[in-house]
């Protein structure tokens, strides 16, 4: 199973973002479906079934140790010319702590994780098609992402209380239809109880 730990925004936050992003959607980028709007905390990739019981109990412990916290969608950013994302504001230290705990839980359960980097809260909105053309230097200025970044720079969502840690399964497209999105399903969720 391809799994990741995530914070899922509530319907109200999704609706606000939908309104902001709607007018920007065009064919120049591949836009993520709303079902894919989430803050990934720890991406685990393919996880063996025999690791799951230990993973579940460690994630449950991580959630239990973490207090609920306030978060809101805020502004936007980009990874080079590759991806456009919505950012977060609010209790980011708590979000980073939860990300660190989810990462540690996966490692201790025996999931081979990538090198741990400082967590950048981001909700991916769109990706550029394939390889980039031209000589943009990845600063967002000379890139196709600039108009979108400008349009979303002042976006501010309403704060909500993050009270759940979710374990989400990503089912990659099998149809071969170009542009088909992964399907996401929440396999487990634990309340934050710290």
Secondary structure, 3 states (H helix, E strand, C coil): CEEEEEECCCHHHHHHHHHHHHCCCCCCEEECCHHHCCEEEEEEEECCHHHHHHHHHHHHHHHHHCCCEEEEEEEEEEECCCEEEEEEEECHHHHHHHHHHHHHHHHHCCCCCCCCCCCCCCEEEEEECCCCCCCCCCCCCCCCCHHHHHHHCCCECCCEEECEEEEEEEECCCCCCCCCCCEEEEEEEEECCC
